[in-house]
Amino acid sequence: MLSSLIIHIILLPLHPQKDGALAQLVEHRTENPCVPGSIPGGTTTKSTDRKTIGAFFRQTNNLKKMKRITFLLIYLMMVVAVRLHAADNTIVVKAGDAESLLQAIEQANRQNADSTAERLFILLPDGLYDLGERVLTTITGHNVSLIGQSMNGTIIRNAPDAANEGISKTATIRVMATGTYLQDLTLQNALKYYECGSAGRAVTLHEKQSTRTICNRVRLLSYQDTYYSDSEEGQFYFLDSEIHGTIDFICGAGDVFFSRCTIVTERRAIEDKGRCVIAAPRTSKTQFGYVFDGCTIKNLGSAFHYARGWHTSPRCAFLNTTLEHPELLLDTRFDHRGMRTVNSQFYEYHTMDAAGKDITPKSNIVTFTLKEEKNTVETIMAKEKARDFRLKNVFPDWRPDKQLKNLQRQAERLKKTFL
């Protein structure tokens, strides 16, 4: 109906007709409309009576109104066309409906099976998306964006059976794709950690043979193995995000850059015994491992180490870190006891307290040990070496910060339109 209306308007004359043409039009309306008029166009003379002048101005005003209406309708058609184009690559999930979320992920996996697929956005209104005991909900579609309405209000949660705990078995979301983008949401693994005894491995985000995932304002809630970068050559980027845990809660391989993130150590045990360890890298094929730049570490009770080595050649650096409770950082700062290796390359630069005071020690020499093996490392970096850990050096062939800004703009526009 809309297109038919516009076509009819466009066929109407949009400019005042010559005097003769006006008479021709009038004659067409009084004679047979299928037969050309007998008065040749342009041959009549202009009448000066008031009736004719009034008719002329009425027609002129009507034509101006028609022009405005035509312009408005064309504009509306363009807006509708843009929205329809966005809808082709946007899936809006029903608020708080876990099944709707699962269907959206399945559709995205089918639609974006090709690595060159156009980016697809899944929008989640605020709400709790309770997956129950379901684990390993997997994103295999490439260039898929999962966009929540707000970081604290949009929560995707699973609660695996404690009997099935395990680093590769419990993830809330597993990514097996390139170019995944997460924004403004929380992933929570609600496995009953304190009832699991010595191990309660409960992953929220499992990067399984994936790469170039970006997390922007994403909160990860669990205790052990909260974030698992299970991709030897993967590249991953976090900005303004929040990660909670107790032991080895940021673990795995690849190069991962954490910018302006909040790292929260939970109580190691209900009675607040034991210690926490933030990172457990197992770097093997990349140069930098885990880089924390401008992050804040908050503590909910237990003392902690920055990191400990998992295996292979673990690499990790904490730069420009703010410690809200520096007294809880254990003396060696990094755990000297390697799990399967002593080849840890751990560094620290420009650490501050909550008031912004530089509290970095001048030296911190750690001897990493594993049975009879030993490896002694100076963990405090000079300013010149710290420059090597800038984002552009960590990812020389990828600018996730620029990509994030572009994706964030797109996401905000879509949120205003659909949420």
C-alpha positions in Angstrom: 0.0 0.0 0.0 2.8 2.4 0.9 4.6 1.9 -2.4 1.3 2.3 -4.3 0.6 5.6 -2.6 4.0 6.9 -3.4 3.7 6.0 -7.0 0.4 7.8 -7.3 1.9 10.9 -5.7 4.9 10.9 -8.0 2.6 10.8 -11.1 0.9 14.0 -10.0 2.3 17.2 -11.4 4.8 18.7 -9.0 5.3 22.0 -10.7 2.7 24.7 -11.7 1.4 24.1 -15.2 1.4 26.7 -18.0 -2.0 28.5 -18.4 -2.9 26.4 -21.5 -1.9 23.2 -19.8 -4.1 24.1 -16.8 -7.1 24.5 -19.2 -6.1 21.2 -20.8 -6.2 19.5 -17.4 -9.5 21.1 -16.6 -11.0 19.9 -19.9 -9.7 16.4 -19.3 -11.8 16.3 -16.1 -15.0 17.5 -17.9 -14.6 15.4 -21.1 -13.9 11.8 -21.6 -10.6 11.2 -19.7 -9.5 8.7 -22.4 -9.8 11.2 -25.3 -7.3 14.1 -25.7 -8.8 17.5 -25.1 -9.7 19.8 -28.0 -8.0 22.8 -26.5 -4.3 22.7 -27.4 -2.1 23.2 -24.4 -0.7 26.7 -24.0 -3.3 28.4 -26.3 -5.7 29.7 -23.6 -5.3 33.1 -21.9 -5.1 33.6 -18.2 -8.4 34.8 -16.6 -8.3 37.6 -14.1 -11.5 36.7 -12.3 -11.1 35.9 -8.6 -12.4 32.3 -9.0 -9.6 31.4 -11.4 -6.9 33.1 -9.3 -8.1 31.4 -6.2 -8.1 28.0 -7.9 -4.5 28.6 -9.1 -3.2 29.3 -5.6 -5.1 26.5 -4.1 -3.5 24.1 -6.6 -0.1 25.6 -5.9 -0.5 25.1 -2.1 -1.7 21.6 -2.7 1.3 20.8 -4.8 3.6 22.1 -2.1 1.9 19.9 0.4 2.2 17.0 -2.0 5.9 17.6 -2.3 6.3 17.6 1.5 4.2 14.4 1.8 6.2 12.8 -0.9 9.5 13.7 0.7 8.3 12.4 4.1 7.2 9.1 2.7 10.4 8.6 0.7 12.3 9.3 3.9 10.2 6.8 5.9 10.8 4.2 3.2 14.5 4.7 3.6 14.3 4.4 7.3 12.3 1.2 7.0 14.8 -0.2 4.4 17.7 0.5 6.8 15.9 -1.2 9.7 15.0 -4.2 7.6 18.6 -4.5 6.5 19.6 -4.4 10.2 17.0 -6.9 11.0 18.5 -9.4 8.5 21.7 -9.4 10.7 20.1 -8.9 14.1 18.3 -11.4 16.3 16.4 -10.1 19.3 16.1 -12.6 22.2 13.0 -12.7 24.3 13.8 -11.2 27.7 14.9 -13.8 30.3 14.1 -16.7 27.9 17.0 -19.2 27.9 15.4 -21.3 25.1 15.1 -18.1 22.9 18.8 -17.5 23.5 19.7 -21.0 22.5 17.7 -20.8 19.4 19.4 -17.5 18.5 22.8 -19.0 18.9 21.8 -22.0 16.8 20.6 -19.7 14.1 23.8 -17.6 14.2 25.9 -20.7 13.9 24.0 -21.8 10.8 23.9 -18.3 9.2 27.6 -17.5 9.9 29.2 -20.9 9.3 31.5 -19.2 6.8 34.5 -17.3 8.2 33.8 -14.4 5.8 30.1 -14.1 6.9 28.8 -10.6 7.5 28.6 -9.7 11.2 25.5 -10.9 13.0 24.2 -9.4 16.3 22.3 -11.2 19.0 20.6 -8.7 21.3 19.6 -9.7 24.9 17.3 -7.5 27.0 18.1 -7.4 30.7 17.1 -10.6 32.5 18.3 -13.9 33.8 18.9 -16.5 31.1 19.0 -19.7 33.3 20.6 -22.6 31.4 20.2 -24.9 34.4 22.7 -27.8 34.3 23.4 -27.3 30.6 27.1 -26.9 29.8 29.2 -26.0 26.7 26.7 -23.9 24.9 28.8 -23.3 21.8 29.3 -20.4 19.4 30.7 -21.8 16.1 29.4 -19.0 13.9 32.1 -16.5 12.9 31.7 -12.7 13.4 28.9 -13.2 15.9 28.2 -10.5 18.5 26.4 -11.2 21.7 25.1 -7.9 23.1 23.3 -7.5 26.4 21.4 -4.5 27.6 23.7 -3.9 30.6 26.6 -5.7 32.2 24.9 -6.3 35.6 21.4 -6.8 34.3 21.9 -9.3 31.5 23.0 -12.6 33.0 23.6 -15.9 31.3 24.0 -18.6 34.0 24.5 -22.3 34.2 24.9 -24.5 37.3 26.6 -27.8 36.4 26.3 -30.8 38.7 29.4 -30.6 41.0 30.0 -34.3 40.3 30.8 -33.3 36.7 33.3 -30.5 37.5 36.2 -30.1 35.1 38.0 -27.5 33.1 36.8 -28.8 29.7 33.3 -29.9 30.7 31.5 -27.1 32.6 31.7 -23.9 30.5 28.7 -21.6 30.4 29.7 -20.4 26.9 32.3 -22.1 24.6 33.6 -20.2 21.6 34.9 -22.2 18.6 35.0 -19.4 16.0 36.8 -16.2 14.9 35.7 -12.7 15.6 33.3 -13.2 18.5 32.3 -10.0 20.2 30.7 -9.9 23.7 29.4 -6.7 25.3 27.3 -5.6 28.3 26.5 -8.9 29.9 27.5 -11.3 32.7 28.4 -15.0 32.3 28.0 -16.9 35.5 28.9 -20.5 36.3 27.0 -21.3 39.5 28.6 -24.7 40.2 28.7 -25.2 44.0 32.4 -24.5 44.3 32.7 -24.6 48.1 31.1 -28.1 48.1 33.5 -29.6 45.6 36.4 -30.3 47.9 39.9 -29.9 46.3 38.7 -28.9 42.8 35.7 -27.0 41.6 36.7 -26.1 38.0 33.8 -24.1 36.6 34.5 -22.1 33.4 32.3 -19.3 32.3 34.0 -18.5 28.9 36.0 -21.3 27.2 38.0 -20.2 24.1 38.3 -23.6 22.4 40.6 -23.2 19.3 39.2 -19.8 18.7 40.8 -16.4 18.1 40.2 -12.7 18.1 37.4 -12.7 20.6 36.7 -9.2 22.1 35.0 -8.7 25.5 33.8 -5.2 26.3 32.1 -4.6 29.6 31.7 -8.3 30.3 31.5 -9.8 33.8 32.7 -13.3 34.5 31.5 -14.9 37.7 33.0 -18.2 39.0 35.7 -19.4 41.3 38.2 -21.8 39.7 39.2 -21.6 36.0 36.7 -18.8 35.4 38.3 -17.8 32.0 40.0 -20.4 29.9 41.9 -19.4 26.8 42.3 -22.9 25.3 43.9 -21.8 22.0 47.7 -22.0 21.6 47.9 -19.2 19.0 44.7 -17.3 19.9 44.5 -13.5 20.2 42.0 -12.1 22.7 41.1 -8.7 24.1 39.3 -7.5 27.2 38.3 -3.9 28.0 36.5 -2.5 31.1 35.5 -6.0 32.1 35.3 -7.8 35.5 36.6 -11.3 36.3 36.0 -13.1 39.6 37.7 -16.2 41.0 39.9 -17.9 43.5 42.5 -20.2 42.0 44.0 -20.1 38.5 40.8 -18.3 37.4 42.5 -16.8 34.3 44.2 -19.7 32.7 45.4 -21.1 29.4 47.4 -20.2 26.3 47.6 -17.6 23.5 48.1 -13.8 23.9 45.4 -12.1 26.0 45.4 -8.4 26.7 43.3 -7.1 29.6 42.9 -3.3 29.6 41.3 -1.4 32.5 39.7 -4.6 33.9 38.7 -5.3 37.5 40.1 -8.5 38.9 38.3 -9.8 42.0 39.7 -12.5 44.2 36.9 -14.3 46.1 37.4 -16.2 49.4 39.6 -19.3 48.8 37.4 -21.2 51.2 34.3 -20.5 53.3 36.4 -20.1 56.4 38.8 -17.9 54.5 41.8 -20.2 54.6 44.3 -20.7 51.9 45.5 -18.3 49.1 44.3 -17.2 45.7 46.2 -17.2 42.4 44.9 -15.0 39.7 46.6 -16.3 36.5 47.9 -19.7 35.4 49.3 -19.3 31.8 50.6 -22.2 29.7 52.0 -20.1 26.9 53.5 -22.2 24.1 53.3 -20.6 20.7 52.9 -16.9 21.4 55.2 -14.2 22.6 53.4 -12.4 25.5 50.9 -14.6 27.2 48.7 -12.6 29.6 49.2 -8.9 29.7 47.3 -6.9 32.4 47.5 -3.1 31.7 45.8 -0.5 33.9 43.8 -3.1 35.8 42.5 -3.0 39.4 42.8 -5.9 41.8 40.1 -6.2 44.5 40.2 -8.7 47.3 37.3 -10.2 49.2 39.5 -11.8 51.9 42.2 -14.2 51.0 45.9 -13.4 50.3 47.0 -13.9 46.7 49.7 -14.3 44.2 49.6 -12.6 40.8 50.3 -15.9 38.9 51.9 -19.3 38.8 53.2 -21.3 35.8 51.0 -24.1 34.4 53.3 -25.7 31.9 55.4 -25.1 28.8 56.7 -21.5 28.9 54.2 -19.4 30.9 54.3 -15.7 30.3 52.5 -13.0 32.2 52.9 -9.2 32.9 51.1 -6.9 35.3 51.6 -3.2 34.2 50.1 -0.1 35.9 48.1 -2.2 38.3 46.1 -0.8 41.2 46.0 -2.9 44.4 43.1 -2.0 46.7 44.7 -4.2 49.4 48.4 -4.4 48.7 48.9 -6.1 52.1 47.2 -9.2 50.8 49.8 -9.7 48.0 52.1 -12.4 49.2 55.8 -11.7 49.6 57.1 -13.3 46.4 54.3 -11.7 44.5 54.4 -14.6 41.9 54.1 -18.1 43.2 57.5 -19.8 42.9 56.1 -23.3 42.8 55.5 -24.3 39.2 52.8 -26.9 38.5 54.7 -28.5 35.6 57.4 -26.1 34.7 60.0 -23.7 36.0 60.2 -21.7 32.8 57.9 -18.9 34.0 58.5 -15.4 32.5 56.6 -13.2 34.9 56.9 -9.5 35.2 55.6 -6.4 37.0 55.8 -2.7 36.3 54.4 0.4 38.1 52.1 -1.0 40.7 50.1 1.5 42.7 47.9 1.5 45.8 44.3 2.8 45.9 45.6 6.4 46.3 47.7 6.1 43.2 51.1 5.9 45.0 53.7 3.8 43.3 54.4 0.8 45.5 56.5 -1.2 43.1 59.6 -2.7 44.8 62.9 -1.9 43.2 63.7 -5.5 42.9 61.8 -8.8 43.2 63.9 -11.9 42.4 61.9 -15.1 42.3 63.4 -18.6 42.0 60.8 -20.8 40.4 61.1 -24.4 41.4 59.8 -27.8 40.4 61.4 -30.7 42.3 65.1 -30.3 41.5 64.6 -27.8 38.7 65.2 -24.1 39.4 64.9 -20.9 37.4 65.7 -17.5 38.9 64.0 -14.4 37.4 64.1 -10.6 38.2 60.3 -9.9 37.9 60.5 -6.1 38.1 60.6 -4.5 34.6 62.4 -1.3 33.6 60.3 1.3 31.8 62.1 0.5 28.5 61.1 -3.1 28.7 57.5 -2.3 29.7 57.1 -0.4 26.4 57.4 -3.8 24.6 54.1 -4.8 26.2 52.0 -2.1 24.6 48.9 -3.2 22.8 50.3 -2.5 19.3 53.3 -4.6 20.1 51.3 -7.5 21.5 49.0 -7.5 18.4 51.0 -6.1 15.5 48.6 -7.5 12.9 45.3 -6.8 14.8 43.9 -3.6 16.3 41.2 -4.8 18.7 40.8 -1.4 20.3 39.8 0.2 17.0 37.5 -2.8 16.1 35.9 -2.5 19.5 35.0 1.1 19.0 33.3 0.4 15.7 31.4 -2.6 17.0 30.4 -0.7 20.1 28.9 2.1 17.9 26.9 -0.5 15.9 25.8 -2.2 19.0 24.5 1.0 20.6 22.5 1.9 17.5 20.9 -1.5 17.5 20.1 -1.3 21.2 18.4 2.0 20.8 16.3 0.5 17.9 15.4 -2.9 19.2 15.8 -2.9 23.0 
